[in-house]
Amino acid sequence: MLAAVVIEPGKLEIQDLPVPGLGKNDVLVKVASCGVCGSDVHAFEGNHFRTTYPRVLGHEFSGVVAEIGSGVTNFKCGDRVCAETNIPCGVCKICNSGLPHLCKSVIVIGFNADGGYAQYVKVPADNLIPVPHNMTLDQATLTQPLGVGYKAVVDHSCVEEGTTVAVLGAGPIGLGAIATASARGGNVIAIDLFEHKLKTAKKMGAMEVINGKEEDVVSKVLELTDGHGVDAVFECAGGDQDVTIQQATQIVRRRGEVIVVGTFGKKGARVRMNDLRAGEITIKGTRGQYKKYAPCLEMVSNGQIDVMPMLTHTVSLENTLRGIELMAGKTNQQVIKVLLKPND
């Protein structure tokens, strides 16, 4: 099979590799599409703590079952699937407490196990989720970033009918949070620095948008909320900056919630501690989309959420490096989400 292999940070080659052999509980998936993620950019550049090299990246993928292990009974060849990519150890204290996605020894497909930047990928059968018949496989792939935003909103926040929330960062993860919060009846304010992302945020449920290059974010949010602030803030930008976390504690109401979804650079980010203390603000972290594929697939399949507005580019396997450059912002194109098509 052909695969895009990151040999070492900054060096990628298209290689002809053996198709992965299967254990008895594994499934071989022929990859239909694989999302290029901001985390993949970090991994390519050598800035992702979990990535080992050489590595086939790709943790957002869907496809068709091509082969099953001898012990697999719940899937058959031809089934359309996507995959939860965390493979926990299953024996540690955290796993046994019901939080296997927080396992410190977790294997993550696409970071410390080979992923979907290839024509085929090996996945444990327990990690597979069937794709509804009325969905495309591209929709299923885009459900992964939706799931990260969904988990942040549903598991970690107070969002319900009539709640006012702000989402800082309208990339794929932020758009997932926007769509989920809107679907739950929240009034969403989307904040970003790029107009094409704000236009997409409107399509996916934002009631108000703020361009941080053109307006003072704190003043505008307080104006929109009559000076009270929003009930919850979702920080979905991350990166190597201090701006958004500091904005978050200034625009959230007293006793409000700040949910950190974005991945920050090595230095972390500074917090306005007096805002936190004086407002009795709660800051929470959230990671991944553990067990959120199924409800997200249902919301997409029944038309409650449309994930397709976030898709801006597709590339072939031979152009994987181009896809990474697009997601890294190294072109002058208006990019939100890139899908890799390994078998086209």
C-alpha positions in Angstrom: 0.0 0.0 0.0 1.0 3.6 -0.4 1.4 5.8 2.7 2.7 9.2 3.6 5.4 8.6 6.2 6.9 11.3 8.4 10.4 10.0 8.6 11.5 12.6 11.1 10.2 16.1 12.0 9.9 18.1 8.8 10.6 15.2 6.4 7.8 13.4 4.7 8.0 10.7 2.0 5.4 8.7 0.0 6.4 5.1 0.5 5.2 1.6 -0.6 4.6 -0.3 2.7 3.3 -3.7 3.5 -0.4 -3.8 4.3 -0.7 -4.1 8.1 -1.1 -7.6 9.4 -4.1 -8.2 11.7 -4.4 -9.6 15.2 -7.6 -11.7 15.8 -9.5 -8.7 17.1 -8.3 -6.2 14.5 -9.9 -4.9 11.3 -8.3 -3.6 8.2 -10.0 -0.4 6.9 -9.6 0.9 3.3 -9.4 4.6 3.9 -11.9 6.8 2.1 -10.8 10.1 3.6 -8.6 11.4 6.4 -8.7 14.8 7.9 -5.5 16.9 8.1 -5.6 18.3 11.6 -3.7 21.1 13.4 -2.3 18.4 15.7 -0.9 16.7 12.6 0.9 19.9 11.7 2.4 19.9 15.2 3.4 16.3 14.8 5.0 17.0 11.4 7.0 19.8 12.9 8.1 17.8 15.9 6.0 19.6 18.4 3.5 16.9 19.5 4.5 15.2 22.7 3.0 11.8 21.8 4.3 11.4 18.3 7.0 8.8 17.6 8.9 8.5 14.3 8.8 7.3 11.6 5.1 7.7 11.6 2.0 7.5 9.3 -0.1 10.4 10.7 -3.9 10.7 10.6 -6.4 10.3 13.4 -9.6 11.6 11.6 -10.6 9.0 9.1 -13.4 6.9 7.7 -13.5 4.0 5.2 -14.7 0.5 4.3 -13.8 -2.7 6.1 -11.5 -4.6 3.8 -10.5 -7.6 6.1 -11.3 -8.8 9.6 -9.4 -10.7 12.2 -10.4 -14.2 13.1 -12.1 -13.1 16.4 -14.2 -10.3 14.9 -17.9 -10.9 14.8 -19.5 -7.5 14.8 -18.2 -6.2 11.5 -17.9 -7.7 8.0 -16.1 -6.7 4.8 -17.9 -3.9 3.1 -19.1 -2.2 6.2 -18.6 1.6 6.3 -16.9 2.8 9.5 -15.1 5.5 11.3 -12.9 5.0 14.4 -12.2 6.1 17.9 -8.4 6.4 17.8 -7.5 6.1 21.5 -6.4 2.6 22.5 -6.0 2.6 26.3 -4.0 0.0 28.3 -7.2 -1.2 30.0 -5.5 -2.2 33.3 -4.4 1.0 35.0 -6.3 2.8 37.7 -7.6 5.5 35.4 -8.9 2.9 32.9 -10.6 1.0 35.7 -12.2 4.2 36.9 -14.1 4.6 33.7 -11.9 7.2 32.1 -9.8 5.2 29.6 -9.3 8.2 27.3 -7.2 9.8 30.0 -4.9 6.7 30.3 -1.3 7.7 30.6 -0.2 4.7 28.5 -2.7 5.3 25.7 -1.8 4.4 22.2 -3.3 6.9 19.7 -3.7 6.0 16.1 -1.9 8.6 14.0 0.6 9.6 16.7 2.3 6.6 18.3 0.6 4.1 16.0 0.2 4.4 12.3 -2.9 6.2 11.1 -5.0 7.2 8.1 -2.5 8.9 5.8 -2.4 5.6 4.0 -4.5 3.4 1.7 -5.2 1.1 4.6 -5.1 1.3 8.4 -5.4 -1.3 11.1 -7.9 -0.6 13.9 -9.1 -2.7 16.9 -12.7 -3.8 16.2 -13.8 -2.3 19.5 -12.7 1.1 18.2 -14.9 1.1 15.1 -18.3 2.9 14.8 -20.7 2.1 11.9 -21.5 5.0 9.6 -25.2 5.5 8.9 -26.3 4.7 5.4 -27.6 8.2 4.7 -24.2 9.8 5.3 -21.2 10.1 3.1 -17.8 8.9 4.3 -16.5 12.5 4.1 -19.3 13.6 6.5 -18.2 10.7 8.8 -14.6 11.9 8.8 -15.6 15.5 9.6 -17.6 14.1 12.6 -14.3 13.6 14.5 -13.6 17.4 15.0 -17.3 17.8 15.6 -17.0 15.2 18.4 -14.2 17.2 20.1 -16.4 20.3 20.2 -19.5 18.2 21.2 -17.7 16.7 24.1 -16.6 20.1 25.4 -20.1 21.4 25.2 -22.1 18.4 26.4 -19.7 16.9 29.1 -18.1 20.0 30.5 -20.4 23.0 30.2 -23.8 24.4 31.3 -25.0 25.1 27.8 -28.8 24.7 27.4 -31.7 26.5 25.9 -31.2 30.3 26.3 -27.6 30.1 27.4 -25.2 32.6 25.9 -21.7 31.3 25.0 -18.6 32.6 23.3 -16.3 30.4 21.1 -12.8 31.7 20.7 -11.4 30.2 17.5 -13.6 29.1 14.5 -11.4 26.4 13.1 -12.8 22.8 12.8 -12.9 22.2 16.6 -14.4 25.6 17.3 -17.0 25.1 14.6 -17.9 21.8 16.2 -18.5 23.6 19.5 -20.5 26.3 17.8 -22.7 23.8 16.0 -23.3 21.7 19.2 -24.0 24.7 21.4 -26.4 26.1 18.8 -28.2 22.7 18.4 -28.7 22.7 22.2 -30.4 26.1 22.1 -27.4 28.3 23.0 -26.9 31.8 21.7 -23.4 31.6 20.2 -20.9 34.4 19.7 -18.1 33.3 17.5 -14.7 35.1 17.6 -11.9 34.7 15.1 -9.4 36.7 13.1 -10.4 35.6 9.7 -13.6 36.5 7.8 -14.0 33.2 5.9 -14.0 31.3 9.2 -16.6 33.7 10.7 -18.8 33.3 7.6 -18.6 29.5 8.2 -19.4 30.0 11.9 -22.6 31.7 10.8 -23.5 28.8 8.6 -22.9 26.4 11.5 -25.1 28.2 14.0 -23.4 31.4 15.4 -25.8 34.2 16.0 -23.1 36.9 16.3 -19.5 37.0 15.0 -16.6 39.2 16.1 -13.4 39.7 14.1 -10.7 40.2 16.6 -8.6 42.1 14.1 -11.3 44.8 13.7 -13.0 45.0 17.0 -12.1 44.9 20.7 -13.3 41.4 21.7 -13.9 42.1 25.4 -15.8 45.4 24.8 -17.9 43.9 22.0 -18.9 40.8 24.0 -19.8 42.9 27.1 -21.8 45.2 24.8 -23.7 42.2 23.4 -24.5 40.8 26.9 -25.4 44.1 28.5 -22.2 44.1 30.5 -22.9 40.7 32.2 -20.6 38.5 30.1 -21.4 35.1 28.6 -22.3 32.0 30.6 -19.5 29.9 29.1 -16.5 30.4 27.0 -14.9 27.7 24.8 -11.2 28.4 24.1 -10.7 26.6 20.8 -7.7 28.5 19.4 -4.7 27.4 21.5 -1.3 27.8 19.9 1.6 29.8 21.1 -0.2 32.8 22.4 -1.6 34.3 25.6 -4.5 36.4 24.2 -7.5 34.1 24.2 -7.3 32.7 27.7 -7.0 36.3 29.0 -9.9 37.4 26.9 -11.9 34.4 28.2 -11.8 35.4 31.9 -12.8 39.0 30.9 -15.9 38.1 28.9 -17.3 35.3 31.1 -19.9 36.2 33.7 -19.3 35.9 37.4 -19.4 32.2 38.3 -19.2 31.4 34.6 -17.2 28.6 32.9 -14.1 28.7 30.7 -13.6 25.4 28.9 -10.1 25.0 27.4 -10.3 22.9 24.2 -7.3 24.2 22.2 -3.8 22.8 22.6 -1.3 25.4 23.7 2.4 25.7 22.8 5.2 24.5 25.0 5.2 27.6 27.2 1.5 27.3 28.0 -0.6 30.4 28.5 -0.9 33.1 31.2 -4.2 33.4 33.1 -5.5 36.6 34.7 -5.7 35.1 38.2 -7.5 38.1 39.8 -10.4 37.7 37.2 -10.5 34.0 38.1 -10.6 34.6 41.9 -12.8 37.7 42.0 -15.4 36.3 39.6 -15.3 32.8 41.1 -14.8 31.5 37.5 -14.3 27.8 36.8 -11.7 26.8 34.2 -11.9 23.2 32.9 -10.0 21.2 30.4 -11.3 18.7 27.8 -9.6 16.3 25.5 -10.7 14.4 22.4 -14.0 13.0 21.5 -14.2 9.8 23.5 -17.5 8.0 23.0 -18.9 10.9 21.1 -18.9 9.5 17.6 -22.2 7.8 17.9 -24.3 10.8 19.1 -22.5 13.1 16.6 -23.1 10.7 13.7 -26.8 10.7 14.7 -27.0 14.5 14.7 -25.4 14.7 11.3 -27.4 11.9 9.8 -30.7 13.4 11.0 -29.8 16.9 9.6 -29.5 18.6 13.0 -25.9 19.5 12.3 -24.2 20.1 8.9 -20.5 19.5 9.0 -19.8 20.1 5.3 -19.3 23.9 5.5 -16.0 23.4 7.3 -14.5 21.4 4.4 -12.5 23.7 2.1 -9.9 21.5 0.4 -9.1 17.9 -0.6 -5.8 16.6 -1.6 -4.4 13.3 -2.9 -2.0 11.1 -1.0 0.8 12.3 -3.3 0.0 15.9 -2.2 0.0 15.2 1.6 2.7 17.8 2.2 0.6 20.3 0.4 -2.3 19.4 2.8 -0.2 20.0 5.8 1.0 23.3 4.5 -2.6 24.4 3.9 -3.6 23.5 7.5 -0.4 25.2 8.8 -1.5 28.5 7.1 1.6 28.5 4.8 -0.5 29.5 1.8 -2.6 32.4 0.9 -5.7 30.3 0.6 -8.8 30.4 2.9 -8.5 27.1 4.7 -10.6 25.5 7.4 -10.4 21.8 6.9 -8.4 19.7 4.5 -9.3 16.1 3.6 -6.7 13.6 2.3 -7.9 11.0 -0.2 -5.5 8.1 0.0 -7.2 5.9 -2.6 -8.2 8.4 -5.2 
